[in-house]
Amino acid sequence: MKVCRQSKLHTTAEMPAETDPG
């Protein structure tokens, strides 16, 4: 979840699973 810290909105738009893997 390192990418989420750098680009929260970007990660959510590209990979929402990364922000909420559970």
C-alpha positions as CSV (number, residue, x, y, z in Angstrom):
1,M,0.0,0.0,0.0
2,K,3.0,2.3,-0.7
3,V,1.5,3.6,-3.9
4,C,-1.7,4.6,-2.2
5,R,0.4,6.9,0.1
6,Q,2.0,8.6,-2.9
7,S,-1.0,8.9,-5.1
8,K,-4.2,8.2,-3.3
9,L,-6.6,9.5,-5.9
10,H,-4.5,8.1,-8.7
11,T,-4.4,4.6,-7.1
12,T,-8.1,4.6,-6.5
13,A,-8.8,5.5,-10.2
14,E,-6.3,3.0,-11.6
15,M,-6.3,0.3,-8.9
16,P,-9.1,0.6,-6.4
17,A,-8.2,-2.8,-5.0
18,E,-4.9,-1.5,-3.8
19,T,-6.6,1.0,-1.5
20,D,-9.1,-1.6,-0.3
21,P,-7.6,-5.1,-0.7
22,G,-9.8,-6.4,2.1
